[in-house]
Amino acid sequence: MLSIRDYRKEDFPGIERVHDEARREELRLASLPDAFLPLRIAAEREDLFSYPGLFVAELDGEIAGFAACTEEELAWLYVDPARSRRGVGTALARHALQRFPGIRSIEVLVGNAPARALYEKLGFHLSATESGAMPGNEAFRVSVWLLVRD
């Protein structure tokens, strides 16, 4: 059974495990494997715990993913790769969009076609491709697809 709820402090080990596995895969798809930072570092650098929306997905009682958003942007969404293709990402994104209906944009690393397909399924469309320093790990340059919804 899949459920989505607000993050609790004791969830950190679970979201850390999910992030670190999923982020490695995301960066591999974007041809940036050397840019990996564990959540313990990335969360601090990118101020994860200041987001007004921080949600955890549980599948069969275990943390299977998490998402973080502002009122305008879905900024983080990670799913345990061992539990992908089970609706976890879709459920997290829909939950964030319900709680924060003003979300209008998402950035996806160029090369992460599975994430782009998920967001397009939810009504987002490609607006632009942008390049710049990677947030939280500025030594690396990234290209992102900017997806928006009306």
N, C-alpha and C positions, 0 to 999 in steps of 0.2 A: 504494500500500500504506500502511495506517495502522498506526502503532506509538506506544506510550506508554512514556515513560521518565522517570527522575528529572531534574529541572532541573539544568543546569550553568551556571556563571557566564557563559559565552560565549553562552548563549541569550537574554540580556537584550534585544538589539536585536529579536529575533524576537517575544518575548512583549510587548515594548513596542508594536510595530506592531499585533499582534493586539488587545491591550487597548485601545489608543487608538481603533481603528476600531470594535470591538465595544461599548465603553463609550459611545461617542457614540450608537450605535443603542439601547442599553439605556435611556439617559437620555431619548432622544426618545420611546420607547414609554411612559415614565413621566411624560412632560410636564415634564421637568427638564433641558432641554438646557444651560442656563446653569450647571449644577452640575459640568460636565466638568472633571476634572483629569487631566493626562497621567500615565502610569504613573511617570515619574521622580519625581513629587511624591506620588502616591497610595501607591506602594510604601513610601516612607519613613514617611508619616503613619500608614499602617495596618500597618506592620511586616510586610510580605509575606514577607520572607526569614527570619522567625522561625517560620513554620509548619512543623510536623514533616513534613507531606506537601506537596510542590511538584512537580507533574508537567507534562510537556510532551508534546503530541501532534504527531507528524510525519506529514504526508500527502505521499507521493511525495517524501520527502526535505526538505520545508520545514515550518517550524513553522506549525501550523494552529490551535493552541489551547493553553491551559494551565489548570491547576486548582491550588488550594491549600486545605488542610484541616487541622483539628485532629483529635484523636481522637473528637470529638463532633459537629463541624460542618463541612460543606462550605461554605467561606466565599467562594471565588473560583472561577469557571468562565467562561472566555471563549473564544469560537471566532471565527476570522477570518470576517467576514460573507460574504466571497467564497467560502468553503468550507463554509457552513452547509448543513444538510440532507444531509450525507454521513456521519453517524454519529460525528463527532468528539466532540461534546458527550456523547453517550451513552457512548462508549468512555472518555472522561475520568472521567465520574461513576462508571461501573462500576469502573474501576481504583481510584479513591479509596475506594469502598465495600468493595472487596476488601481493600485494604491497611489500612483503618481501619474494621473492621466495627461499631465503636461509634458511627459517625456516625448521629445521629438527627434532626438538624434542618438546615434550609436556609432562608435568608431571600431572598425574591425581591421586587424592586421592584414595587409594584402597577402594573399596565399591561403588564408583561413576560410576556404570555401564552405566548410560545414557551418561555421558561424554565420557567414553571410546568407546562406540558404535559410537558416532558421529565422533570421530577422526579416528576410524578404517574405517568408511565409506568414509573418505577423503584420505585414503591411508596410514595411520600410522599403525604400528604394534608394539606389545609388544616386548620390548627389554630386560627389566629387572624390578625387583621389588626392590626398595631401601627404606631404613628407615633412619630417622634422626630427628633432631629438626625441628619443623614447622617454616618456614621463617616468621618473623614478630611476632611470638608468641612462642618463643623458649622453654617455660615451657612445651610444649606439644611435644611428639614424634609422628611422622606420618610415614605411609608407603605409597609410591606412586608407581604407574605403570609408568615406563618410556616408552613412545611411540615414535617411530622414523619413519622417512620416507626416502627412498632412493632418 
